[in-house]
Amino acid sequence: MKRSFVSQDTLDEQRRAREEEWRKVHAKEGEAPPMEEAPYDPRPLYEKLQEQKQKKEDAFQEATRLANLVHRLDDDEIDFLQTIQSEEKAREKSKLEQERMELDAFRRFNLIL
């Protein structure tokens, strides 16, 4: 394999030529050219990965933030609410029974007249 020195100007020229070819191809297809290359980031890989990990953790915390605000019912609260519900059903049932009895009495009274 032959090794030779390649100047930065040559590399920049080749990159510009590739970008121009991409633009021509995408212009023919009516699409926008792809995004530019990402800028050089001199940070170590560890720092980049830690940043990505922190972003994911922050997104997860934000997604579960509302779920943590909801109060979970314990057994005593559930029992209390069930008791109240059964009492309400019993009151509703007695009310309906009372209405039925009053309607029957009214109908009997109207039949007599």
Phi and psi restraints in degrees (value plus and minus 20) as a CYANA .aco file:
   2 LYS   PHI    -109.5   -69.5
   2 LYS   PSI     108.9   148.9
   3 ARG   PHI    -128.9   -88.9
   3 ARG   PSI     113.6   153.6
   4 SER   PHI    -162.8  -122.8
   4 SER   PSI     137.3   177.3
   5 PHE   PHI     -94.5   -54.5
   5 PHE   PSI     113.1   153.1
   6 VAL   PHI    -141.2  -101.2
   6 VAL   PSI     105.4   145.4
   7 SER   PHI     -98.4   -58.4
   7 SER   PSI     141.4   181.4
   8 GLN   PHI     -84.6   -44.6
   8 GLN   PSI     -55.0   -15.0
   9 ASP   PHI     -81.2   -41.2
   9 ASP   PSI     -60.2   -20.2
  10 THR   PHI     -85.2   -45.2
  10 THR   PSI     -63.0   -23.0
  11 LEU   PHI     -83.9   -43.9
  11 LEU   PSI     -62.6   -22.6
  12 ASP   PHI     -82.8   -42.8
  12 ASP   PSI     -59.7   -19.7
  13 GLU   PHI     -85.1   -45.1
  13 GLU   PSI     -62.1   -22.1
  14 GLN   PHI     -85.4   -45.4
  14 GLN   PSI     -59.7   -19.7
  15 ARG   PHI     -85.0   -45.0
  15 ARG   PSI     -63.3   -23.3
  16 ARG   PHI     -81.7   -41.7
  16 ARG   PSI     -59.4   -19.4
  17 ALA   PHI     -84.1   -44.1
  17 ALA   PSI     -62.9   -22.9
  18 ARG   PHI     -82.5   -42.5
  18 ARG   PSI     -64.3   -24.3
  19 GLU   PHI     -82.4   -42.4
  19 GLU   PSI     -59.4   -19.4
  20 GLU   PHI     -84.7   -44.7
  20 GLU   PSI     -61.0   -21.0
  21 GLU   PHI     -82.6   -42.6
  21 GLU   PSI     -63.6   -23.6
  22 TRP   PHI     -79.4   -39.4
  22 TRP   PSI     -65.4   -25.4
  23 ARG   PHI     -81.7   -41.7
  23 ARG   PSI     -62.1   -22.1
  24 LYS   PHI     -83.1   -43.1
  24 LYS   PSI     -65.3   -25.3
  25 VAL   PHI     -82.8   -42.8
  25 VAL   PSI     -65.4   -25.4
  26 HIS   PHI     -91.5   -51.5
  26 HIS   PSI     -50.3   -10.3
  27 ALA   PHI     -86.9   -46.9
  27 ALA   PSI     -56.9   -16.9
  28 LYS   PHI     -86.9   -46.9
  28 LYS   PSI     -57.2   -17.2
  29 GLU   PHI    -103.6   -63.6
  29 GLU   PSI     -28.2    11.8
  30 GLY   PHI      58.0    98.0
  30 GLY   PSI      -0.4    39.6
  31 GLU   PHI    -125.3   -85.3
  31 GLU   PSI     141.8   181.8
  32 ALA   PHI     -99.7   -59.7
  32 ALA   PSI     124.3   164.3
  33 PRO   PHI     -85.8   -45.8
  33 PRO   PSI     135.7   175.7
  34 PRO   PHI     -84.7   -44.7
  34 PRO   PSI     142.8   182.8
  35 MET   PHI     -83.3   -43.3
  35 MET   PSI     134.0   174.0
  36 GLU   PHI     -84.3   -44.3
  36 GLU   PSI     143.6   183.6
  37 GLU   PHI     -84.3   -44.3
  37 GLU   PSI     129.2   169.2
  38 ALA   PHI     -86.7   -46.7
  38 ALA   PSI     122.8   162.8
  39 PRO   PHI     -85.6   -45.6
  39 PRO   PSI     134.7   174.7
  40 TYR   PHI     -86.7   -46.7
  40 TYR   PSI     110.5   150.5
  41 ASP   PHI    -134.7   -94.7
  41 ASP   PSI      90.8   130.8
  42 PRO   PHI     -98.2   -58.2
  42 PRO   PSI     -20.3    19.7
  43 ARG   PHI     -89.4   -49.4
  43 ARG   PSI     133.5   173.5
  44 PRO   PHI     -87.4   -47.4
  44 PRO   PSI     137.7   177.7
  45 LEU   PHI     -78.5   -38.5
  45 LEU   PSI     -57.3   -17.3
  46 TYR   PHI     -77.6   -37.6
  46 TYR   PSI     -66.0   -26.0
  47 GLU   PHI     -84.9   -44.9
  47 GLU   PSI     -59.3   -19.3
  48 LYS   PHI     -84.0   -44.0
  48 LYS   PSI     -63.8   -23.8
  49 LEU   PHI     -87.2   -47.2
  49 LEU   PSI     -58.1   -18.1
  50 GLN   PHI     -83.1   -43.1
  50 GLN   PSI     -59.7   -19.7
  51 GLU   PHI     -83.4   -43.4
  51 GLU   PSI     -64.9   -24.9
  52 GLN   PHI     -82.7   -42.7
  52 GLN   PSI     -60.8   -20.8
  53 LYS   PHI     -82.9   -42.9
  53 LYS   PSI     -63.1   -23.1
  54 GLN   PHI     -84.9   -44.9
  54 GLN   PSI     -59.9   -19.9
  55 LYS   PHI     -82.4   -42.4
  55 LYS   PSI     -63.8   -23.8
  56 LYS   PHI     -83.8   -43.8
  56 LYS   PSI     -61.7   -21.7
  57 GLU   PHI     -85.6   -45.6
  57 GLU   PSI     -60.5   -20.5
  58 ASP   PHI     -83.5   -43.5
  58 ASP   PSI     -61.2   -21.2
  59 ALA   PHI     -83.9   -43.9
  59 ALA   PSI     -60.9   -20.9
  60 PHE   PHI     -84.9   -44.9
  60 PHE   PSI     -64.0   -24.0
  61 GLN   PHI     -81.0   -41.0
  61 GLN   PSI     -60.5   -20.5
  62 GLU   PHI     -85.7   -45.7
  62 GLU   PSI     -59.8   -19.8
  63 ALA   PHI     -88.4   -48.4
  63 ALA   PSI     -54.5   -14.5
  64 THR   PHI    -116.0   -76.0
  64 THR   PSI     -18.5    21.5
  65 ARG   PHI     -79.4   -39.4
  65 ARG   PSI     -66.9   -26.9
  66 LEU   PHI     -88.3   -48.3
  66 LEU   PSI     -53.6   -13.6
  67 ALA   PHI     -85.8   -45.8
  67 ALA   PSI     -51.4   -11.4
  68 ASN   PHI     -95.4   -55.4
  68 ASN   PSI     -39.3     0.7
  69 LEU   PHI     -98.8   -58.8
  69 LEU   PSI     -39.7     0.3
  70 VAL   PHI     -96.3   -56.3
  70 VAL   PSI     108.4   148.4
  71 HIS   PHI    -102.8   -62.8
  71 HIS   PSI     106.1   146.1
  72 ARG   PHI    -103.0   -63.0
  72 ARG   PSI     119.2   159.2
  73 LEU   PHI    -101.7   -61.7
  73 LEU   PSI     116.9   156.9
  74 ASP   PHI    -113.4   -73.4
  74 ASP   PSI     158.1   198.1
  75 ASP   PHI     -82.4   -42.4
  75 ASP   PSI     -60.0   -20.0
  76 ASP   PHI     -83.1   -43.1
  76 ASP   PSI     -62.6   -22.6
  77 GLU   PHI     -85.3   -45.3
  77 GLU   PSI     -59.2   -19.2
  78 ILE   PHI     -83.6   -43.6
  78 ILE   PSI     -65.5   -25.5
  79 ASP   PHI     -79.9   -39.9
  79 ASP   PSI     -64.7   -24.7
  80 PHE   PHI     -79.9   -39.9
  80 PHE   PSI     -66.7   -26.7
  81 LEU   PHI     -85.9   -45.9
  81 LEU   PSI     -56.7   -16.7
  82 GLN   PHI     -86.1   -46.1
  82 GLN   PSI     -57.8   -17.8
  83 THR   PHI     -82.9   -42.9
  83 THR   PSI     -67.3   -27.3
  84 ILE   PHI     -80.4   -40.4
  84 ILE   PSI     -62.1   -22.1
  85 GLN   PHI     -84.2   -44.2
  85 GLN   PSI     -62.9   -22.9
  86 SER   PHI     -87.1   -47.1
  86 SER   PSI     -57.7   -17.7
  87 GLU   PHI     -83.7   -43.7
  87 GLU   PSI     -60.5   -20.5
  88 GLU   PHI     -84.6   -44.6
  88 GLU   PSI     -60.5   -20.5
  89 LYS   PHI     -83.5   -43.5
  89 LYS   PSI     -60.7   -20.7
  90 ALA   PHI     -84.6   -44.6
  90 ALA   PSI     -62.2   -22.2
  91 ARG   PHI     -82.8   -42.8
  91 ARG   PSI     -62.7   -22.7
  92 GLU   PHI     -83.9   -43.9
  92 GLU   PSI     -61.3   -21.3
  93 LYS   PHI     -84.6   -44.6
  93 LYS   PSI     -62.5   -22.5
  94 SER   PHI     -87.8   -47.8
  94 SER   PSI     -55.3   -15.3
  95 LYS   PHI     -83.9   -43.9
  95 LYS   PSI     -65.3   -25.3
  96 LEU   PHI     -83.2   -43.2
  96 LEU   PSI     -59.4   -19.4
  97 GLU   PHI     -84.4   -44.4
  97 GLU   PSI     -63.0   -23.0
  98 GLN   PHI     -81.0   -41.0
  98 GLN   PSI     -65.1   -25.1
  99 GLU   PHI     -81.2   -41.2
  99 GLU   PSI     -61.4   -21.4
 100 ARG   PHI     -83.6   -43.6
 100 ARG   PSI     -61.9   -21.9
 101 MET   PHI     -85.7   -45.7
 101 MET   PSI     -61.6   -21.6
 102 GLU   PHI     -86.0   -46.0
 102 GLU   PSI     -59.1   -19.1
 103 LEU   PHI     -84.2   -44.2
 103 LEU   PSI     -61.6   -21.6
 104 ASP   PHI     -81.7   -41.7
 104 ASP   PSI     -63.2   -23.2
 105 ALA   PHI     -84.0   -44.0
 105 ALA   PSI     -61.6   -21.6
 106 PHE   PHI     -82.7   -42.7
 106 PHE   PSI     -63.5   -23.5
 107 ARG   PHI     -84.7   -44.7
 107 ARG   PSI     -61.5   -21.5
 108 ARG   PHI     -84.9   -44.9
 108 ARG   PSI     -58.5   -18.5
 109 PHE   PHI     -85.5   -45.5
 109 PHE   PSI     -61.4   -21.4
 110 ASN   PHI     -89.0   -49.0
 110 ASN   PSI     -49.8    -9.8
 111 LEU   PHI     -90.3   -50.3
 111 LEU   PSI     -53.3   -13.3
 112 ILE   PHI     -89.0   -49.0
 112 ILE   PSI     -57.4   -17.4
